Amino acid sequence: MQSVAQKNIDGKLLAKEIEAKVGAAVDRLKTRGVTPRLVSLAVDEEDASFESYMRQRDKACARVGIESSVEKVPLAGGERELNRALARLSGDSTVHGILIKQPLPSGFNEQALLANLDPKKDVEGIHPYNLGLLALGRPRFVPCTALAVMEIIDRFGVEMDGRHIVVLGRSKVVGAPLATMLLQKRSGGNGTVTVCHSRTRDLPSYVRQAEILIAAIGQPEFVRGEWLREGSVVIDVGTHAIDAPDTKKGWKLVGDVHAASALPVVSRMTPVPGGVGPVTTSLLLQATARAASGSEE
Ligand SMILES: NC(=O)c1ccc[n+]([C@@H]2O[C@H](COP(=O)([O-])OP(=O)(O)OC[C@H]3O[C@@H](n4cnc5c(N)ncnc54)[C@H](OP(=O)(O)O)[C@@H]3O)[C@@H](O)[C@H]2O)c1
């Protein structure tokens, strides 16, 4: 019988491997006078989780030698000021990667905003041009979380060819691009893909059929072990802080899958934390370094 440790898919290990390669690429860029720079653009609103995410992102950038900063525009400036700031950053040759804080305040038009984003700096892969390239099977920048799942599949040798993969969630940044890649005729793809969402009837009946389950629904510990197929592989994208009075901090991170009931059933599973999250961050660094090397040409 496999132990929990044997079932664990170690995202931290993969993230370290990716960071090491990015660090070396950044060193090479610096010898040619280019320091990769990542800027996050945000409407200035109170948001503790964004601030914490920015601190983590800054630390990760510093580890590999990427410069990072946040640019905030006042909410009172509205869409106009945000559009202007994005256009300016897109035109600034010292900025190589741009992140836009999501969700935008209500009433802001995302598609109009994206018209001001240089697709060559779109390290999150959300620009329609980059999404189009992805759909054509010629990916350039791909949403980092979706790509993190593909990298995990590749690095940990999860056999995909012809297998039934069930993706829970169809968001623009996770479920939809992931389903596109899993379906494509290429290594790591060739899956038989089912995508479920909030209107799916009898979700557990689909989960039960999954040889590989990818959960990205934003619902803490929603998927129960008793729904899962024996021996399936589970990749849990969800990340939620929930109350945990018995811990020192008073809270803990959990995924979309209820790990305690899932672990006895599955053959392999990503933990939360330490699974998809660190790989996502490392791929953002990788995309920024790639953007910087492209802008140098
Ligand atoms: N680890 C990382 O680096 C990372 C990065 C990004 C996101 N995340 C996590 O990944 C999860 C998904 O993120 P997201 O941005 O894709 O979320 P999202 O935009 O809220 O999308 C959630 C998707 O799940 C579906 N859904 C919601 N409740 C459901 C239910 N009860 N049954 C079936 N489907 C349901 C929604 O269906 P509809 O389309 O019908 O509304 C939607 O397609 C979140 O937990 C988020 O925290 C992790």
The ligand as an SDF file (V2000), in Angstrom:
LIG
                    3D

 48 52  0  0  0  0  0  0  0  0999 V2000
   -3.0840   27.6990   -6.8340 N   0  0  0  0  0  0  0  0  0  0  0  0
   -3.0660   28.7990   -7.5770 C   0  0  0  0  0  0  0  0  0  0  0  0
   -2.0410   29.3220   -7.9820 O   0  0  0  0  0  0  0  0  0  0  0  0
   -4.3840   29.3980   -7.9690 C   0  0  0  0  0  0  0  0  0  0  0  0
   -4.4670   30.4190   -8.9080 C   0  0  0  0  0  0  0  0  0  0  0  0
   -5.7300   30.8670   -9.3130 C   0  0  0  0  0  0  0  0  0  0  0  0
   -6.8530   30.3310   -8.7190 C   0  0  0  0  0  0  0  0  0  0  0  0
   -6.7260   29.3890   -7.7510 N   0  0  0  0  0  0  0  0  0  0  0  0
   -7.8890   28.7720   -7.1050 C   0  0  0  0  0  0  0  0  0  0  0  0
   -8.5370   27.9550   -8.0620 O   0  0  0  0  0  0  0  0  0  0  0  0
   -9.9290   27.9560   -7.8350 C   0  0  0  0  0  0  0  0  0  0  0  0
  -10.6390   28.3620   -9.1080 C   0  0  0  0  0  0  0  0  0  0  0  0
  -10.2110   29.6450   -9.4810 O   0  0  0  0  0  0  0  0  0  0  0  0
  -10.9050   30.4400  -10.6660 P   0  0  0  0  0  0  0  0  0  0  0  0
  -10.2340   31.7490  -10.7590 O   0  0  0  0  0  0  0  0  0  0  0  0
  -10.9810   29.5650  -11.8480 O   0  0  0  0  0  0  0  0  0  0  0  0
  -12.3790   30.6300  -10.0170 O   0  0  0  0  0  0  0  0  0  0  0  0
  -13.7020   31.2390  -10.6390 P   0  0  0  0  0  0  0  0  0  0  0  0
  -13.4030   32.2520  -11.6760 O   0  0  0  0  0  0  0  0  0  0  0  0
  -14.5680   31.5980   -9.4820 O   0  0  0  0  0  0  0  0  0  0  0  0
  -14.3800   29.9970  -11.3870 O   0  0  0  0  0  0  0  0  0  0  0  0
  -14.8990   28.9250  -10.6780 C   0  0  0  0  0  0  0  0  0  0  0  0
  -15.4570   27.9040  -11.6420 C   0  0  0  0  0  0  0  0  0  0  0  0
  -15.9940   26.8290  -10.8790 O   0  0  0  0  0  0  0  0  0  0  0  0
  -17.3620   26.6440  -11.1730 C   0  0  0  0  0  0  0  0  0  0  0  0
  -18.0810   26.3080   -9.9400 N   0  0  0  0  0  0  0  0  0  0  0  0
  -18.2560   27.1080   -8.8560 C   0  0  0  0  0  0  0  0  0  0  0  0
  -18.9670   26.4520   -7.9240 N   0  0  0  0  0  0  0  0  0  0  0  0
  -19.2310   25.2160   -8.4220 C   0  0  0  0  0  0  0  0  0  0  0  0
  -19.9340   24.0860   -7.9530 C   0  0  0  0  0  0  0  0  0  0  0  0
  -20.5060   24.0710   -6.7500 N   0  0  0  0  0  0  0  0  0  0  0  0
  -20.0120   22.9900   -8.7360 N   0  0  0  0  0  0  0  0  0  0  0  0
  -19.4370   22.9900   -9.9510 C   0  0  0  0  0  0  0  0  0  0  0  0
  -18.7520   24.0250  -10.4700 N   0  0  0  0  0  0  0  0  0  0  0  0
  -18.6680   25.1360   -9.7100 C   0  0  0  0  0  0  0  0  0  0  0  0
  -17.8480   27.9370  -11.7770 C   0  0  0  0  0  0  0  0  0  0  0  0
  -18.9270   27.6400  -12.6410 O   0  0  0  0  0  0  0  0  0  0  0  0
  -19.6710   28.7500  -13.5440 P   0  0  0  0  0  0  0  0  0  0  0  0
  -18.7410   29.0020  -14.7040 O   0  0  0  0  0  0  0  0  0  0  0  0
  -20.9120   28.0950  -13.9540 O   0  0  0  0  0  0  0  0  0  0  0  0
  -19.8400   29.9480  -12.6630 O   0  0  0  0  0  0  0  0  0  0  0  0
  -16.5970   28.4240  -12.5100 C   0  0  0  0  0  0  0  0  0  0  0  0
  -16.5130   27.8520  -13.7960 O   0  0  0  0  0  0  0  0  0  0  0  0
  -10.1510   28.8950   -6.6540 C   0  0  0  0  0  0  0  0  0  0  0  0
  -10.2160   28.1040   -5.4910 O   0  0  0  0  0  0  0  0  0  0  0  0
   -8.9030   29.7500   -6.6010 C   0  0  0  0  0  0  0  0  0  0  0  0
   -8.5630   30.1400   -5.2870 O   0  0  0  0  0  0  0  0  0  0  0  0
   -5.5220   28.9040   -7.3820 C   0  0  0  0  0  0  0  0  0  0  0  0
  1  2  1  0
  2  3  2  0
  2  4  1  0
  4  5  1  0
  4 48  2  0
  5  6  2  0
  6  7  1  0
  7  8  2  0
  8  9  1  0
  8 48  1  0
  9 10  1  0
  9 46  1  0
 10 11  1  0
 11 12  1  0
 11 44  1  0
 12 13  1  0
 13 14  1  0
 14 15  2  0
 14 16  1  0
 14 17  1  0
 17 18  1  0
 18 19  2  0
 18 20  1  0
 18 21  1  0
 21 22  1  0
 22 23  1  0
 23 24  1  0
 23 42  1  0
 24 25  1  0
 25 26  1  0
 25 36  1  0
 26 27  1  0
 26 35  1  0
 27 28  2  0
 28 29  1  0
 29 30  1  0
 29 35  2  0
 30 31  1  0
 30 32  2  0
 32 33  1  0
 33 34  2  0
 34 35  1  0
 36 37  1  0
 36 42  1  0
 37 38  1  0
 38 39  2  0
 38 40  1  0
 38 41  1  0
 42 43  1  0
 44 45  1  0
 44 46  1  0
 46 47  1  0
M  CHG  2   8   1  16  -1
M  END
$$$$
